[in-house]
Amino acid sequence: MEETARRVEDLERSTAESERWDIGVKDTLLQLLRNQKTLQSKLSDLEGRSRRNIIRIYGVSENVEDSSMPRFIENIEDLLELNQGDDLGIERAHRAPRSIVVWLLQFTTKEKILHAAWKKKILAEEERVYFDHDYAEEVQQKRKECAPVKRAG
């Protein structure tokens, strides 16, 4: 009988320790999840800021830009009828799989280019060319979710 009582006591003590450990693990997990959410938010913000001076150009056929992407982008300045004295300040430009990615030195230049492009129909070899911001994937997803609301309004 004493042996059974001792074993029951040991089991109760072990169960209590496991429950305390379980509560500690849950608290730690919740804290880690909060930290992860905060870090994800900060990462998204930093990614958005790093893309601030980037334009994506869609609809340009392969090899239209020949061998010099920056020269092709400079020619777009003529199509957009921007001030000829303004230097676009292109840091670099390259083709992503479907679009052309252009890094500009100044945000204001990016805004000028986008506003001019949105006002005018731009063609490259009789194909319509579209200009847009370079959004982070998370922002693209949110914009896609809001698209039906924008269309309805």
N, CA and C of each residue as an Amber inpcrd file, in Angstrom:
protein
   459
   0.8160000  -1.1880000   0.0000000   0.0000000   0.0000000   0.0000000
   0.8660000   1.2600000   0.0000000   1.9180000   1.2430000   0.8290000
   2.8150000   2.4020000   0.8710000   3.4870000   2.6110000  -0.4750000
   3.8340000   1.5040000  -1.1000000   4.4880000   1.5700000  -2.4170000
   3.5640000   2.2310000  -3.4390000   2.3060000   1.8980000  -3.4160000
   1.3350000   2.4790000  -4.3460000   1.1550000   3.9650000  -4.0620000
   1.0680000   4.3380000  -2.7830000   0.9160000   5.7430000  -2.4090000
   2.1240000   6.5500000  -2.8830000   3.3350000   5.9910000  -2.7220000
   4.5540000   6.6870000  -3.1460000   4.5620000   6.8660000  -4.6710000
   4.1560000   5.8240000  -5.3860000   4.1200000   5.8990000  -6.8460000
   3.0970000   6.9350000  -7.3220000   1.9500000   6.9950000  -6.6440000
   0.9270000   7.9880000  -6.9940000   1.4760000   9.3920000  -6.7520000
   2.1770000   9.5910000  -5.6180000   2.7820000  10.8900000  -5.3130000
   3.7910000  11.2830000  -6.3800000   4.6240000  10.3350000  -6.7880000
   5.6240000  10.6020000  -7.8310000   4.9460000  10.9930000  -9.1500000
   3.8800000  10.2880000  -9.4810000   3.1480000  10.6070000 -10.7080000
   2.5100000  11.9950000 -10.6420000   1.9330000  12.3420000  -9.4920000
   1.3240000  13.6620000  -9.3300000   2.3770000  14.7580000  -9.4480000
   3.5440000  14.5480000  -8.8310000   4.6310000  15.5250000  -8.8860000
   5.1210000  15.6800000 -10.3340000   5.2640000  14.5580000 -11.0010000
   5.7180000  14.5690000 -12.3910000   4.7100000  15.2860000 -13.2890000
   3.4320000  15.0380000 -13.0610000   2.3740000  15.6890000 -13.8380000
   2.3730000  17.1900000 -13.5880000   2.5290000  17.6060000 -12.3430000
   2.5670000  19.0300000 -12.0050000   3.7620000  19.7100000 -12.6770000
   4.9130000  19.0560000 -12.6670000   6.0980000  19.6170000 -13.3260000
   5.8700000  19.7410000 -14.8320000   5.2550000  18.7410000 -15.4270000
   4.9690000  18.7740000 -16.8640000   4.0010000  19.9040000 -17.2020000
   3.0080000  20.1170000 -16.3580000   2.0430000  21.1900000 -16.5970000
   2.7160000  22.5530000 -16.4910000   3.6170000  22.7270000 -15.4880000
   4.3440000  23.9930000 -15.3590000   5.2290000  24.2190000 -16.5900000
   5.8920000  23.1590000 -17.0340000   6.7510000  23.2650000 -18.2070000
   5.9130000  23.6090000 -19.4420000   4.7420000  22.9890000 -19.5600000
   3.8500000  23.2310000 -20.6880000   3.4120000  24.6960000 -20.7230000
   3.0720000  25.2550000 -19.5710000   2.6560000  26.6610000 -19.4950000
   3.8120000  27.5630000 -19.9180000   5.0180000  27.2440000 -19.4570000
   6.1970000  28.0290000 -19.8390000   6.4630000  27.9800000 -21.3340000
   6.3090000  26.8010000 -21.9120000   6.5200000  26.6440000 -23.3550000
   5.4720000  27.4420000 -24.1300000   4.2240000  27.4020000 -23.6870000
   3.1660000  28.1560000 -24.3700000   3.4490000  29.6530000 -24.3130000
   3.8600000  30.1490000 -23.1280000   4.1810000  31.5740000 -22.9960000
   5.3320000  31.9670000 -23.9220000   6.3510000  31.1220000 -23.9570000
   7.5010000  31.3900000 -24.8250000   7.0890000  31.3810000 -26.2860000
   6.2750000  30.4270000 -26.6730000   5.8100000  30.3400000 -28.0520000
   5.0010000  31.5750000 -28.4390000   4.1090000  32.0170000 -27.5580000
   3.3140000  33.2120000 -27.8450000   4.2120000  34.4360000 -28.0120000
   5.2210000  34.5550000 -27.1490000   6.1520000  35.6820000 -27.2550000
   6.9300000  35.6200000 -28.5720000   7.3800000  34.4330000 -28.9390000
   8.1000000  34.2760000 -30.2050000   7.2160000  34.6120000 -31.4040000
   5.9560000  34.2310000 -31.3490000   5.0320000  34.5570000 -32.4400000
   4.8070000  36.0650000 -32.5420000   4.6970000  36.7440000 -31.3870000
   4.5590000  38.2090000 -31.3990000   5.8120000  38.8540000 -31.9920000
   6.9800000  38.3590000 -31.5740000   8.2390000  38.8940000 -32.1060000
   8.3380000  38.6670000 -33.6130000   7.9300000  37.4830000 -34.0520000
   7.9890000  37.1630000 -35.4770000   7.0780000  38.0920000 -36.2740000
   5.9040000  38.3820000 -35.7440000   4.9700000  39.2750000 -36.4280000
   5.5470000  40.6900000 -36.5190000   6.1650000  41.1560000 -35.4340000
   6.7870000  42.4780000 -35.4260000   7.9280000  42.5420000 -36.4360000
   8.7720000  41.5180000 -36.4330000   9.9000000  41.4870000 -37.3630000
   9.4300000  41.4020000 -38.8130000   8.3700000  40.6540000 -39.0660000
   7.8230000  40.5580000 -40.4260000   7.3100000  41.9140000 -40.8880000
   6.6660000  42.6390000 -39.9840000   6.1680000  43.9680000 -40.3160000
   7.3290000  44.9140000 -40.6420000   8.3720000  44.8600000 -39.8320000
   9.5420000  45.7080000 -40.0790000  10.2240000  45.3310000 -41.3900000
  10.3080000  44.0530000 -41.6700000  10.9190000  43.5880000 -42.9160000
  10.1210000  44.0780000 -44.1230000   8.8140000  43.9980000 -44.0400000
   7.9650000  44.4730000 -45.1390000   8.1580000  45.9680000 -45.3600000
   8.2490000  46.7150000 -44.2670000   8.4700000  48.1540000 -44.3610000
   9.8150000  48.4490000 -45.0260000  10.8580000  47.7550000 -44.5970000
  12.1810000  47.9640000 -45.1900000  12.2070000  47.5780000 -46.6670000
  11.5300000  46.4970000 -47.0090000  11.4840000  46.0790000 -48.4060000
  10.7680000  47.1300000 -49.2520000   9.6790000  47.6630000 -48.7230000
   8.9610000  48.7140000 -49.4390000   9.8090000  49.9580000 -49.6230000
  10.5450000  50.3280000 -48.5900000  11.4160000  51.5020000 -48.6880000
  12.5580000  51.2730000 -49.6700000  13.0820000  50.0540000 -49.7000000
  14.1890000  49.7760000 -50.6210000  13.7240000  49.7870000 -52.0730000
  12.4420000  49.5840000 -52.3120000  11.8940000  49.5850000 -53.6750000
  11.3340000  50.9520000 -54.0570000  11.5310000  51.9300000 -53.2270000
  10.9130000  53.2300000 -53.4080000  11.3080000  53.9060000 -54.7220000
  12.5460000  53.7270000 -55.1480000  13.0270000  54.4080000 -56.3480000
  13.0450000  53.4980000 -57.5750000  12.2690000  52.4400000 -57.5530000
  12.2910000  51.4710000 -58.6470000  10.9930000  51.5420000 -59.4550000
  11.1600000  51.4970000 -60.7640000  10.0210000  51.4480000 -61.6870000
  10.0770000  50.1090000 -62.4150000   8.9160000  49.5350000 -62.6610000
   8.8240000  48.3410000 -63.5090000   8.1260000  48.7530000 -64.8010000
   8.6840000  48.2850000 -65.8980000   8.1120000  48.5700000 -67.2150000
   7.6620000  47.2360000 -67.8040000   6.3710000  47.1470000 -68.1070000
   5.7780000  45.9060000 -68.6130000   5.4010000  46.0610000 -70.0790000
   5.4170000  44.9550000 -70.7970000   4.9370000  44.9380000 -72.1710000
   6.0080000  45.1440000 -73.2180000   7.2690000  45.2530000 -72.8180000
   8.3510000  45.4280000 -73.7820000   8.7930000  44.0450000 -74.2420000
   8.7580000  43.8190000 -75.5440000   9.1510000  42.5190000 -76.0870000
  10.6290000  42.2560000 -75.8320000  10.9820000  40.9750000 -75.8280000
  12.3850000  40.5840000 -75.6370000  13.2560000  41.1980000 -76.7340000
  14.4330000  41.6140000 -76.3720000  15.4650000  42.1330000 -77.2820000
  15.1130000  43.4510000 -77.9570000  14.0480000  44.1160000 -77.5480000
  13.7460000  45.4400000 -78.0900000  14.8180000  46.4220000 -77.6420000
  15.3490000  46.2000000 -76.4510000  16.3350000  47.1280000 -75.8910000
  17.7300000  46.9440000 -76.4810000  17.8940000  46.0200000 -77.4100000
  19.1900000  45.7240000 -78.0350000  20.2160000  45.3680000 -76.9710000
  21.3860000  45.9900000 -77.0480000  22.4590000  45.6080000 -76.1250000
  22.5750000  46.5420000 -74.9350000  21.9680000  47.7090000 -74.9850000
  22.1450000  48.6840000 -73.9100000  20.8110000  49.0490000 -73.2720000
  20.5650000  48.4730000 -72.1290000  19.3210000  48.7670000 -71.4170000
  19.2540000  50.2350000 -70.9880000  20.3180000  50.8240000 -70.4120000
  20.2200000  52.2420000 -70.0250000  19.9220000  53.1610000 -71.2170000
  20.4830000  52.8620000 -72.3910000  20.2060000  53.6820000 -73.5740000
  18.7320000  53.5450000 -73.9650000  18.2000000  52.3370000 -73.8700000
  16.7810000  52.1120000 -74.1620000  15.9130000  52.9300000 -73.2060000
  16.2820000  52.9360000 -71.9350000  15.5200000  53.6980000 -70.9410000
  15.6180000  55.1900000 -71.2290000  16.8020000  55.6570000 -71.6280000
  16.9550000  57.0740000 -71.9730000  16.0530000  57.4400000 -73.1580000
  15.8760000  56.5210000 -74.1030000  14.9880000  56.7810000 -75.2380000
  13.5440000  56.9240000 -74.7860000  13.2020000  56.2820000 -73.7060000
  11.8400000  56.4060000 -73.1720000  11.5780000  57.8380000 -72.7250000
  12.6430000  58.5250000 -72.3010000  12.5110000  59.9350000 -71.9190000
  11.9080000  60.7360000 -73.0710000  12.3480000  60.4610000 -74.2900000
  11.7990000  61.1590000 -75.4610000  10.3290000  60.8040000 -75.6640000
   9.9880000  59.5300000 -75.4920000   8.5980000  59.0990000 -75.6590000
   7.6770000  59.7420000 -74.6270000   8.1940000  59.9340000 -73.4230000
   7.3840000  60.5210000 -72.3580000   7.3400000  62.0370000 -72.4350000
   8.1840000  62.6180000 -73.3040000   8.2640000  64.0710000 -73.4700000
   8.5610000  64.7600000 -72.1480000   9.5380000  64.2230000 -71.4190000
   9.9970000  64.8650000 -70.1940000  10.9160000  66.0180000 -70.5700000
  11.2030000  66.8950000 -69.6120000  12.1160000  68.0080000 -69.8780000
  13.4530000  67.4560000 -70.3510000  13.8990000  67.9070000 -71.5060000
  15.1290000  67.3710000 -72.0890000  16.3540000  67.6810000 -71.2330000
  16.3150000  68.7250000 -70.4500000  17.4610000  69.0870000 -69.6130000
  17.5930000  68.2170000 -68.3770000  16.5360000  67.5330000 -68.0080000
  16.5700000  66.7130000 -66.7950000  17.3300000  65.4180000 -67.0410000
  18.2530000  65.1200000 -66.1450000  18.9260000  63.8230000 -66.1820000
  18.0560000  62.8540000 -65.3960000  17.7500000  61.7200000 -65.9900000
  16.8890000  60.7520000 -65.3040000  17.5700000  60.1570000 -64.0860000
  18.8670000  60.1450000 -64.0530000  19.5700000  59.5930000 -62.8950000
  19.3260000  58.1050000 -62.7380000  19.5590000  57.3680000 -63.7980000
  19.3620000  55.9180000 -63.7490000  20.5650000  55.2900000 -63.0650000
  20.3150000  54.6080000 -61.9850000  21.3940000  53.9090000 -61.2950000
  21.7380000  52.6320000 -62.0540000  20.7170000  51.8580000 -62.3850000
  20.9070000  50.6540000 -63.1930000  19.5440000  50.2160000 -63.7220000
  19.6010000  49.3880000 -64.7490000  18.3720000  48.8590000 -65.3410000
  18.6820000  47.4870000 -65.9160000  17.7330000  46.5880000 -65.7760000
  17.9020000  45.2550000 -66.3590000  16.5430000  44.6310000 -66.5830000
  16.5480000  43.5630000 -67.3340000  15.3020000  42.8560000 -67.5940000
  15.1270000  41.7630000 -66.5610000  13.9880000  41.7890000 -65.9200000
  13.5560000  40.6710000 -65.0800000  12.8520000  39.7210000 -66.0540000
  12.4270000  38.5580000 -65.6240000  11.8370000  37.6360000 -66.6040000
  10.7780000  38.2550000 -67.5160000   9.8860000  39.0560000 -66.9950000
   8.8270000  39.6080000 -67.8550000   8.8830000  41.1180000 -67.9900000
   9.4800000  41.7820000 -67.0460000   9.4620000  43.2370000 -67.0570000
  10.8790000  43.7890000 -67.0360000  10.9670000  45.0950000 -67.2330000
  12.2390000  45.7970000 -67.1140000  12.2170000  46.5040000 -65.7690000
  13.2900000  46.3650000 -65.0190000  13.4010000  46.9780000 -63.7000000
  14.3990000  48.1220000 -63.8070000  13.9850000  49.3190000 -63.3730000
  14.8310000  50.5070000 -63.4680000  14.9910000  51.1110000 -62.0780000
  16.2590000  51.2080000 -61.6190000  16.5700000  51.8530000 -60.3480000
  16.9310000  53.2990000 -60.6500000  16.2290000  54.2180000 -60.0210000
  16.5050000  55.6430000 -60.1990000  17.1510000  56.2000000 -58.9340000
  17.9160000  57.2640000 -59.1080000  18.5960000  57.8520000 -57.9610000
  17.6480000  58.6630000 -57.0880000  16.6010000  59.2320000 -57.6950000
  15.7030000  60.0950000 -56.9280000  14.2500000  59.6550000 -57.0690000
  13.5480000  59.7310000 -55.9540000  12.1300000  59.3810000 -55.9220000
  11.3180000  60.3520000 -56.7770000  11.6960000  61.6260000 -56.7590000
  10.9350000  62.6220000 -57.5210000  11.0020000  62.3340000 -59.0230000
  12.1400000  61.8480000 -59.4910000  12.2680000  61.4740000 -60.9020000
  11.3290000  60.3180000 -61.2230000  11.2660000  59.3670000 -60.3200000
  10.3660000  58.2260000 -60.5060000   8.9260000  58.7190000 -60.6380000
   8.5350000  59.6210000 -59.7610000   7.1700000  60.1450000 -59.8000000
   6.8920000  60.8810000 -61.1090000   7.8510000  61.6790000 -61.5830000
   7.6720000  62.3790000 -62.8620000   7.4550000  61.3860000 -64.0010000
   8.2940000  60.3570000 -64.0260000   8.1950000  59.3580000 -65.0940000
   6.8440000  58.6520000 -65.0430000   6.4300000  58.2280000 -63.8530000
   5.1540000  57.5120000 -63.7360000   3.9740000  58.3880000 -64.1320000
   3.9570000  59.6350000 -63.6680000   2.8380000  60.5190000 -64.0110000
   2.7880000  60.7750000 -65.5180000   3.9530000  60.9810000 -66.1300000
   3.9850000  61.1990000 -67.5800000   3.5380000  59.9420000 -68.3250000
   3.9760000  58.7790000 -67.8640000   3.6250000  57.5150000 -68.5340000
   2.1440000  57.2020000 -68.3880000   1.5710000  57.5160000 -67.2570000
   0.1570000  57.2130000 -67.0370000  -0.7520000  58.1400000 -67.8450000
  -0.2550000  59.3280000 -68.1920000  -1.0560000  60.2710000 -68.9700000
  -1.0350000  59.9620000 -70.4650000  -0.0230000  59.2260000 -70.8920000
   0.1970000  59.0300000 -72.3190000   0.2400000  57.5480000 -72.6520000
  -0.2020000  57.2150000 -73.8470000  -0.1290000  55.8330000 -74.3160000
   1.2520000  55.6260000 -74.9440000   2.0740000  54.7820000 -74.3270000
   3.4410000  54.5440000 -74.7840000   3.4790000  53.2370000 -75.5690000
   4.1090000  53.2860000 -76.7400000   4.2370000  52.0970000 -77.5780000
   5.7150000  51.8090000 -77.8360000   6.0660000  50.5350000 -77.8300000
   7.4010000  50.0840000 -78.2240000   7.1840000  48.9750000 -79.2430000
   7.5520000  49.2500000 -80.4940000   7.3150000  48.3150000 -81.5950000
   5.8470000  47.8970000 -81.6700000   4.9760000  48.8890000 -81.6660000
   3.5240000  48.7230000 -81.7530000   2.8940000  47.9170000 -80.6300000
   3.5900000  47.7640000 -79.5370000   3.0490000  47.0910000 -78.3510000
   2.9120000  48.1170000 -77.2360000   1.8040000  48.0770000 -76.5280000
   1.5650000  48.9940000 -75.4170000   2.5190000  48.6690000 -74.2760000
   3.1310000  49.7080000 -73.7170000   4.0780000  49.5730000 -72.6150000
   3.4550000  50.2150000 -71.3830000   3.5240000  49.5180000 -70.2540000
   2.9400000  49.9950000 -69.0050000   4.0360000  50.2420000 -67.9750000
   3.8790000  51.3050000 -67.2150000   4.8210000  51.6570000 -66.1590000
   4.1160000  51.5260000 -64.8210000   4.8300000  51.0510000 -63.8200000
   4.2280000  50.9320000 -62.4910000   5.3130000  50.9260000 -61.4180000
   4.8530000  51.0700000 -60.1870000   5.7400000  50.9650000 -59.0290000
   6.2380000  49.5310000 -58.9190000   7.3330000  49.3590000 -58.2140000
   7.8370000  48.0140000 -57.9220000   7.3720000  47.6730000 -56.5120000
   6.2650000  46.9770000 -56.4170000   5.6930000  46.6350000 -55.1200000
   6.2880000  45.3420000 -54.5800000   6.4050000  45.2760000 -53.2640000
   6.8030000  44.0290000 -52.6100000   5.6720000  43.0120000 -52.7950000
   6.0100000  41.7500000 -52.6970000   5.0270000  40.6890000 -52.9360000
   3.8330000  40.8040000 -51.9790000   4.1010000  41.1380000 -50.7380000
   3.0230000  41.2780000 -49.7490000   2.0790000  42.4130000 -50.1360000
   2.6290000  43.5090000 -50.6170000   1.8110000  44.6470000 -51.0390000
   1.0060000  44.2770000 -52.2850000   1.6220000  43.5570000 -53.2110000
   0.9000000  43.1100000 -54.4050000  -0.3070000  42.2640000 -54.0190000
  -0.1210000  41.3960000 -53.0500000  -1.2200000  40.5330000 -52.6040000
  -2.3510000  41.3630000 -52.0000000  -2.0000000  42.3480000 -51.1730000
  -3.0170000  43.2090000 -50.5690000  -3.7460000  44.0250000 -51.6320000
  -3.0150000  44.5190000 -52.6250000  -3.6430000  45.2750000 -53.7060000
  -4.5910000  44.3900000 -54.5070000  -4.2040000  43.1410000 -54.7200000
  -5.0510000  42.1990000 -55.4490000  -6.3540000  41.9530000 -54.6850000
  -6.2550000  41.8540000 -53.3570000  -7.4480000  41.6410000 -52.5320000
  -8.3710000  42.8510000 -52.5730000  -7.8080000  44.0490000 -52.7100000
  -8.6050000  45.2780000 -52.7170000  -9.1230000  45.6460000 -54.1070000
  -8.6360000  44.9950000 -55.1390000  -9.0030000  45.3440000 -56.5130000
 -10.5120000  45.3200000 -56.7590000 -11.2420000  44.2960000 -56.2870000
 -12.6960000  44.3160000 -56.5320000 -13.3870000  45.5230000 -55.8950000
 -12.9060000  45.9520000 -54.7620000 -13.5000000  47.1120000 -54.0920000
 -13.2310000  48.3690000 -54.9090000 -12.0120000  48.4950000 -55.4430000
 -11.6670000  49.6590000 -56.2620000 -12.5160000  49.7030000 -57.5260000
 -12.7330000  48.5340000 -58.1500000 -13.5350000  48.4900000 -59.3770000
 -14.9900000  48.8460000 -59.0970000 -15.5020000  48.4150000 -57.9590000
 -16.9020000  48.6670000 -57.6180000 -17.1330000  50.1370000 -57.2980000
 -16.1190000  50.7940000 -56.7450000 -16.2510000  52.1870000 -56.3110000
 -16.1400000  53.1090000 -57.4270000
